[in-house]
Amino acid sequence: SAVISQKPSRDICQRGTSLTIQCQVDSQVTMMFWYRQQPGQSLTLIATANQGSEATYESGFVIDKFPISRPNLTFSTLTVSNMSPEDSSIYLCSASGGGIYEQYFGPGTRLTVT
Amino acid sequence: QKEVEQDPGPLSVPEGAIVSLNCTYSNSAFQYFMWYRQYSRKGPELLMYTYSSGNKEDGRFTAQVDKSSKYISLFIRDSQPSDSATYLCAMSGRGNQFYFGTGTSLTVIP
C-alpha cells in the first residue's frame, strides 16, 4: 500500500482567494486523483492528475477553477481558485500504483471559506 | 438514478454483534467492488476488494457480491468499538473511475 500525506490538513480562507493543497506519496504511483467530500455526500472525483501532462477533469470541474499539477510520480497539487463559501469541503488526494482496486487516500484537507 | 446507493444509517449495535452493510448499484459494467472504512477526520482506508461475484473473507470481515441482484454486502463479525466509523462502498468498471456510496455511519457500543 502507499502512504499519502497532504498539506495543509485544514485551512480557513477568505472569499476570492486561492489555496494550493499538496499531496505527497511515499512511493512512485501510476495514477493520482483529487476528490471532494461534502457532508452526507459521496466522494466526488474532481480530476485525474496525469504526470507530465494536463489533468483530466470530470464533468462540472474546470481547470481555471481547480488547476492541478503533477511534476513527478510522487507529488501533485490542487489549487482551489477564487474561492467561495460553496467550495468549503474536504479535499482528498488518492493514488493507485497497481490494480484498479488499489486506490489509497490521504488524510484530506478540510477547507472552510468565509 | 444514482450509480451507487448506500443507506447512510446511522447504525448502532452492541459490541459483539454481527453487522451487515449493503450497497446497490445500477451499472452492470462494474467488476471491482471495494469497501473503505473512514474514521472521523481521516481519509478512507481500503478494507477489502472483490472482483466480480462471490465472497471474500479477511478476519472478522466478509465481503459478498451478487452481480445478478446488483447488490454487495460487508459483514463484520464480533464487532468492536474500534469498528465505529463510516463505511463506504466503491465500484469500478474497466476505467479508473471509482463510484462511491454516500457511506454508512456505524457505532459499536461497548
Chai-1 contact restraints between the chains, C-beta under 6 A:
chainA,res_idxA,chainB,res_idxB,connection_type,confidence,min_distance_angstrom,max_distance_angstrom,comment,restraint_id
A,M31,B,N96,contact,1.0,0.0,6.0,A-B,restraint_1
A,S42,B,F100,contact,1.0,0.0,6.0,A-B,restraint_2
A,S42,B,G101,contact,1.0,0.0,6.0,A-B,restraint_3
A,S42,B,T102,contact,1.0,0.0,6.0,A-B,restraint_4
A,L43,B,F100,contact,1.0,0.0,6.0,A-B,restraint_5
A,L92,B,G43,contact,1.0,0.0,6.0,A-B,restraint_6
A,I100,B,Y32,contact,1.0,0.0,6.0,A-B,restraint_7
A,I100,B,S92,contact,1.0,0.0,6.0,A-B,restraint_8
A,Y101,B,Y32,contact,1.0,0.0,6.0,A-B,restraint_9
A,Y101,B,M34,contact,1.0,0.0,6.0,A-B,restraint_10
A,Y101,B,Y49,contact,1.0,0.0,6.0,A-B,restraint_11
A,F105,B,G43,contact,1.0,0.0,6.0,A-B,restraint_12
A,F105,B,P44,contact,1.0,0.0,6.0,A-B,restraint_13
A,G106,B,G43,contact,1.0,0.0,6.0,A-B,restraint_14
A,P107,B,K42,contact,1.0,0.0,6.0,A-B,restraint_15
A,P107,B,G43,contact,1.0,0.0,6.0,A-B,restraint_16
A,G108,B,G43,contact,1.0,0.0,6.0,A-B,restraint_17
